[in-house]
């Protein structure tokens, strides 16, 4: 059933802004409390605006964004999550978070080096995440963003970094929710919407949203659930749902996972940017419709494009397909989780 979308008569408990560094509105507005800040970009941090944004950020993702006319330096973007009510800071192990009465935002980073297996470290950090949620009462994971250096490179054991990351993440879900059972019947009920793309540097950077109430997780009938992918995609499958809906008082929300040109479990339109864009948008439309939304209701779209040279063409193809204003779309240059994928799209409606 479609979620009821009430009129916006009062400010929402959870608010969001993504803006180029130096643009009007990139600093927290008066009366809003900061849940979390993410800095995207790898420009020269000697610039005062870049340095200030870095100091204010909870997590720095070295990911190249596309330049914006309002930016004061390079292609740095600042993502801010705000609360209408006061927030409290908490920490457990490697995970730092802030929360209001209803929602928690958190993050962690871990070092990662080329050819070094990451499975055990990813498992440990995700376990710290689950333990923090359990201890604070925000037991339900709604949405996760994962940025993984060397995502398509092989480690010393010959395993692609993304597959090693998936193995660690899946083991953490199984250990925490199913006491190590590989069938994972309970863990799959907890799997959130998620994105996992590459980034520069040598690290894994993760941030997430969680709540006291469970989300409703949504799958795409023309795509195999990621957690059922066959062994051809790695020792253990990815741990995410195609989308999640969650509700705060007076605020129904939709979080759509990173969505690409995949039908069943197979990548399609290999080498064809336009074909991949069309299929990704079709998948996005199906998932949004199953949540009772149209594409036009999606407010915040991020597009990850593998090759910088393809960004102008991808934007030109996607904007009419999505049917939204260009300012709703922000493009980043990032490696996609599969080497044969050229573009990935994620979206939200808050």
JOKA-V944967 format. One line per field, one symbol per residue. ss: DSSP state (@ for helix, = for strand, . for the rest). A space follows every 10 residues. Layout:
ss->???
This chain:
ss->.......... ...======= .......... ..======== .......@@@ @@@@@@..== =..==..... ......==== ===....=== ==..=====. ..======== =.......@@ @@@@@@@@@@ @@@@@@...= =========. ...=.....= @@@@@@@@@@ @@@@@@@@.. ......@@@@ ..=======. ..======== =....===.. ..=..@@@.. @@@....... =.======.. =========. .===.==... ..@@@@@@@@ @@@@@@@@@@ ....@@@..= =====..@@@ @@@@@@@@@@ @@...@@@== ===....... ..=======.
